[in-house]
Amino acid sequence: MELLSDPQAWVTFLTLAALEIVLGIDNIIFLSLLVDRLPQPQRASARFLGLGFAMLTRIALLFSISWLASLRDPLFTVLTHPVTGRDLILFAGGAFLVVKSVLEIHEMLSGKAGGRKPGLMNRFWLIILQISIIDIVFSLDSVFTAVGLASHIEIMVAAIVASVLVMMVVSSAVSAFIDRHPTIKVLALAFLVLVGGALIGESFEWDVPKGYLYFAMAFSAVVEWINLRLRRRQP
């Protein structure tokens, strides 16, 4: 109750919630593209469950911050470069994003995406599992940032819950918009390739400023929005 009457606590809560939403943009894009593989009646449930598991995953990571800290300890050395558990997770997650996105683009170019058959990786619970696993990769640095900004775990949990609720509302519109415009889907897949490459770079301790990535995404999105407006005006 003391936190509810503390203005600083509210400022921290709003800052963390905004940060989680911004950092969750790539997660929403990945979720939308995966859910697109399911039949229409299952998509809403998949979005809800995927984001729900993502929320529980982030909260669990908050309560296991000591384990997260141990991920920065070197496990072995490769060519004088110490490799940590965090590096392995980032590399695996980045490689998964790059391969998944490139294969999806290849399917679209070959005309197979529209007639995709329900295979093993397109099943409902496996798609939910993929969403949950990739969210762990996306959440590693954001959890450390949240711990650095807030001193009360209650504020951090509330910010995560609020941001996921916002993403649940927004994800449906994002999925519908991507589904209506194939060029937007290609752009979204290109974003994921970019994010995956950045994660691989971070696993090698290469400094990849997030601001550059988000600026490139925003600039490309504005250009594509202009292209959509121009195509609508054409006879």
ChimeraX attribute file (.defattr): number of C-alpha atoms within 10 A of each C-alpha:
attribute: neighborCount
match mode: 1-to-1
recipient: residues
	/A:1	5
	/A:2	6
	/A:3	12
	/A:4	10
	/A:5	9
	/A:6	10
	/A:7	10
	/A:8	12
	/A:9	18
	/A:10	15
	/A:11	11
	/A:12	19
	/A:13	23
	/A:14	17
	/A:15	15
	/A:16	26
	/A:17	24
	/A:18	16
	/A:19	17
	/A:20	23
	/A:21	20
	/A:22	13
	/A:23	17
	/A:24	19
	/A:25	14
	/A:26	20
	/A:27	23
	/A:28	24
	/A:29	20
	/A:30	23
	/A:31	25
	/A:32	26
	/A:33	19
	/A:34	23
	/A:35	25
	/A:36	17
	/A:37	21
	/A:38	18
	/A:39	12
	/A:40	10
	/A:41	8
	/A:42	13
	/A:43	19
	/A:44	16
	/A:45	14
	/A:46	22
	/A:47	24
	/A:48	19
	/A:49	18
	/A:50	23
	/A:51	24
	/A:52	17
	/A:53	18
	/A:54	25
	/A:55	22
	/A:56	15
	/A:57	16
	/A:58	23
	/A:59	18
	/A:60	12
	/A:61	18
	/A:62	21
	/A:63	12
	/A:64	11
	/A:65	14
	/A:66	10
	/A:67	11
	/A:68	18
	/A:69	12
	/A:70	12
	/A:71	18
	/A:72	14
	/A:73	13
	/A:74	14
	/A:75	12
	/A:76	11
	/A:77	10
	/A:78	7
	/A:79	5
	/A:80	7
	/A:81	11
	/A:82	15
	/A:83	19
	/A:84	18
	/A:85	18
	/A:86	21
	/A:87	22
	/A:88	16
	/A:89	19
	/A:90	24
	/A:91	22
	/A:92	17
	/A:93	23
	/A:94	27
	/A:95	17
	/A:96	16
	/A:97	24
	/A:98	22
	/A:99	14
	/A:100	18
	/A:101	23
	/A:102	17
	/A:103	13
	/A:104	19
	/A:105	18
	/A:106	13
	/A:107	15
	/A:108	15
	/A:109	11
	/A:110	9
	/A:111	11
	/A:112	12
	/A:113	14
	/A:114	9
	/A:115	8
	/A:116	12
	/A:117	10
	/A:118	12
	/A:119	8
	/A:120	9
	/A:121	12
	/A:122	18
	/A:123	14
	/A:124	19
	/A:125	13
	/A:126	12
	/A:127	20
	/A:128	24
	/A:129	15
	/A:130	16
	/A:131	25
	/A:132	24
	/A:133	15
	/A:134	21
	/A:135	25
	/A:136	18
	/A:137	19
	/A:138	22
	/A:139	21
	/A:140	18
	/A:141	14
	/A:142	17
	/A:143	21
	/A:144	15
	/A:145	14
	/A:146	25
	/A:147	16
	/A:148	9
	/A:149	14
	/A:150	17
	/A:151	12
	/A:152	13
	/A:153	14
	/A:154	12
	/A:155	21
	/A:156	23
	/A:157	22
	/A:158	16
	/A:159	24
	/A:160	25
	/A:161	19
	/A:162	20
	/A:163	21
	/A:164	22
	/A:165	17
	/A:166	13
	/A:167	21
	/A:168	19
	/A:169	12
	/A:170	12
	/A:171	23
	/A:172	16
	/A:173	12
	/A:174	16
	/A:175	23
	/A:176	12
	/A:177	14
	/A:178	19
	/A:179	15
	/A:180	10
	/A:181	11
	/A:182	12
	/A:183	14
	/A:184	17
	/A:185	21
	/A:186	18
	/A:187	17
	/A:188	22
	/A:189	24
	/A:190	17
	/A:191	23
	/A:192	23
	/A:193	21
	/A:194	19
	/A:195	21
	/A:196	24
	/A:197	19
	/A:198	21
	/A:199	26
	/A:200	24
	/A:201	17
	/A:202	18
	/A:203	22
	/A:204	17
	/A:205	13
	/A:206	11
	/A:207	10
	/A:208	14
	/A:209	10
	/A:210	12
	/A:211	9
	/A:212	10
	/A:213	15
	/A:214	17
	/A:215	11
	/A:216	14
	/A:217	17
	/A:218	12
	/A:219	12
	/A:220	15
	/A:221	15
	/A:222	12
	/A:223	10
	/A:224	15
	/A:225	13
	/A:226	11
	/A:227	12
	/A:228	14
	/A:229	10
	/A:230	10
	/A:231	10
	/A:232	8
	/A:233	7
	/A:234	6
	/A:235	4
